[in-house]
Amino acid sequence: MNLTIYLEMLRSKKAWQLTKYCWISKKERTKGKNLMAQRNRNTVGVDVEGALIIRDKIADKGWTLRHLSDFTQLSLSTINRFLRGKFVEWSNFKEILKVLELELEDKYITKKIDTLNSPRRTNGKVTRPTLQLGIFMSGTFTEDKRPQIERTLRHLQKLLIGCKINLRDDQGVVTVSGDFSEDKRLHIEATISELEDLFTSIEVTW
């Protein structure tokens, strides 16, 4: 075989392999984008008001976050992430509402934007919504600690905005929810530290 023809065949073969590789890579990239877009459409979160409604419902039932985790069979980290306004799977979101026997209006529900298929902005500033700082706390206590706990809770109530305290004597459980400004954070942390010494168990979600 002529050497020139042989070299030409090698070049053609490499070109075909490169074309095939690029085609497969493009196909895989498209598949990956479609999967990511599907995942975005199947995730959901709640805004600050929605999270407070859910926290209040947990408090009304006298539950801790551990109770909700057990009843929904979702990890505690997923529950914490959800109550901080992070996105979770749609099926997890529905399970939380089902267990709490709660219906949430659409205005409190946020959905992840499909950034892969949405047009990108090339000019102007994109502003991100900021979540107001909030806290949800649940703890268990014994009757002998109640006077000290009530006194400390009254102080905590002054530090929080829209504070809601639910104390259940029959179960020895107290839940607290509310918002706060950043300048009060250190005072709130110090107050919670006092409560940690008084409660038999405590869970705090910021």
C-alpha angles and dihedrals in degrees: 000000000000111000093225092054091047093053090047090053091051091051091049091050092051091047090052092048091049091050090050091049093050091048092051092046091051091048092050091047091052090049090050092050091050091051091049092048090050090050091051091053091050096053126086140175140180132241124238094275092048091051090051091051090053092046090050090051090052089050093048089056091050091238133144123218087259089060091052090048091052095046094047094038088228123134118262089239090058091051092048092047092050093050089051089060097260122142121260134179114287091237090055091049092052091048092054092051091045094053092046091047087231133146114202123201117240092243089070094050122089126195128204114254115240095239092177094064099028118096113255121237112236099182136037128032123290111220120206121213111248122218118228113243111261142167137207120192133178128181144166124227145179122241095247090063095048099098092052092044093051091050092050092045091054088056091048090050090059090055097050130074115229090000117189120193122189115187119185114193095185092059100029090234131133128186128192129189133172148118129262143186121249093247089063096050098095091049090049092049090051091050092049089050088058090050091051088063091050102043123076088218134002139186123193128188120188 
